[in-house]
Amino acid sequence: MNGSVLRRSPVARLVETAARAGGEIVSYRVEGDLHRLTRAELAARARRLAGALAGAGLVAGDHIATLAWTGHRHLEIAFAAGGSGVIAQALDPGLHPDAIVRAALGSGARMVFFDLTFMPLIEEIAPRLPAATSFVALTDRAGMPIPPAEARLVCYEDLLAGAPDTFDWPMLDDGTPGALSAEGRDGRLSPPPDIGTTDDDATERQLELDGAEIVLSAMPMARAGGWGVLVAAWQAGATLVFAGPWLDGGSLRALAESEGATVVAAPPRLWRGLRARIERDGAVLPRLRRAILGTAEIIAIHPERDPRAA
């Protein structure tokens, strides 16, 4: 180990310490439902998934990949992988299939987790990914395709149901990466980003989040900024709200209004769509105070001012 210190992953520590906070996790899912769970429930599901990954023979340094919207299941995957030292590679579904295949082949992804939206894409690329032992559909048994178009297809909720309730997070080398994102339109992989620790709250301070916030995130996890917002919000104890695949301005406005969002995190294009819909509807979101367009650009929205002016 060349003198390296072994300790539990920063992600594992983050999951266990922040799971005791009060904010809930709200997700619009591909199935069409608005799903709610507590932080403790999400942490328990992440532990189950970590156990399932270990049961499938994955060890620290192995890769998995995701093609999924930002939601509670995607967050569970990131936590389970990061806490285990498994590298979760968030692929950008907007890339050309050839670029996605190159990224997955380059990492040697052993498992691919995907939302049902991307089933046609999975059917196209699966034959070109021989190293993948399974393709895990992020749904329950009722949502599974019948008949399955891919022999290696696995149901996510079945995977969790078959895993133990407890998981002993492994001791890892300090240098073990815990995430890997595919950024850029060419599909080239970024280096593993800093995923945050329980003792370093620089991102949280930069974004000025606290436990009273309700953060509506439309940031894709295939971008480092999206992961940074989630870590900061989780660490702060804030409520997290995910729009899933419903990213048009009208859907974002309705969700921000119904959940009382105080912060919206979105790429500039989606933020412009939300602002345009607010203007068209003549709506005011009285609790919304900030928009995060990436950690480098934060827009303050004054309650006494129309958010359309931001």
Secondary structure by P-SEA (a helix, b strand, c coil): cccccccccaaaaaaaaaccccbbbbbbccccccccccaaaaaaaaaaaaaaaaaacccccbbbbbbccccaaaaaaaaaaaaacbbbbbccccccaaaaaaaaaaacccbbbbcccaaaaaaacccccccccbbbbccccccccccccccccccaaaaaaaccccccbbbbccccccccccccccccccccccccccccaaaaaaaccccccccccccccccaaaaaaaaaaaaabbbbbbbcccccaaaaaaaaaaaccccccccaaaaaaaaaaaaaaccccccccbbbccccbbbbbbcccccccc
